[in-house]
């Protein structure tokens, strides 16, 4: 039977005190085996009260040295697990030998997920820790330490062989949140989580896991507001090019440039176009949480009589006749209800563009770093009046929230 002897005492003292046997060393295999009543190649070696096998000058020492070599011949000693096969049972060769060597090693962490030092971890991610040996789960959970994710705020779960621990936070991981700079740059430190194990974590053979610390950082949540690209924001008509009065990109005082959607006194239909330049966005956006078209508008006449309104996601290179016929990438629905309101009523638009902005960002090279939209009504009203919705170009915004590592 193989027995483990505490390494904190001298071998001579422990053996003399307990009278348990001897330490036999093989100079060939450089292994040390702590054993009692174990047979050597020539039979049993008896250890007397003085344990003079360690003393080269003693009789037993001479016999032991002749049979096994001196302690200095032992090479790198290792502690042998009860799972190790006894000498002569094939433990020093083949698969059994490899398993024996592995089982005799102290436990270590093989891998962690998220990886140590990882950036851009999501709020719903879990921590998984894989160990080299089956662990004594209570000791590991007791030794777990984290200021950001203490034991009271997580749950522990083990796989069947107790080699993988899953740590699940009871609430979503937090993101650092802040605004982008005016130039689009982000000066926002990520939130970092640290965790690890203090002394006391053991494997199932009672061997200690060293103290360890790991860390990861979650995604950063950034808010940004973009203005329109004035070259590609305006309107085009079915017969008057851009239009008249304030419905021009270069409108002069007392008019201000407006995106006009509806018809004019000449019963000419106006289609509006809004373009946002995406070039200021960082290159590593992982996700758009929100993107909204925000604008203030004035209602003139009876645009509710122009039929259904429609907001379309499009791409066009020039604001001209070709923009009218550009195929829609997607249809986002009405931007104006059919309710009747008095002329000169001011409205606020707040349209969800999250999916289309994310698509434009993904295809930003092919779409010239732009996200573009077309607004129009189904028909004109031949009454000789202005019937339209006019968006002040200077007040149109793209409000976004996105996540980056």
PyMOL commands that set and color helices and strands:
alter all, ss='L'
color gray80, all
select helices_A, chain A and resi 11-18+52-54+59-68+71-73+94-104+137-143+151-153+230-232+303-306+321-325+354-362+393-395
alter helices_A, ss='H'
color red, helices_A
select strands_A, chain A and resi 22-26+31-35+39-40+43-44+109-113+118-121+127-131+144-145+154-158+164-169+176-179+192-197+212-218+220-227+234-237+258-263+269-277+285-300+309-314+330-333+345-352+370-377+387-392+397-404
alter strands_A, ss='S'
color yellow, strands_A
deselect
rebuild
show_as cartoon
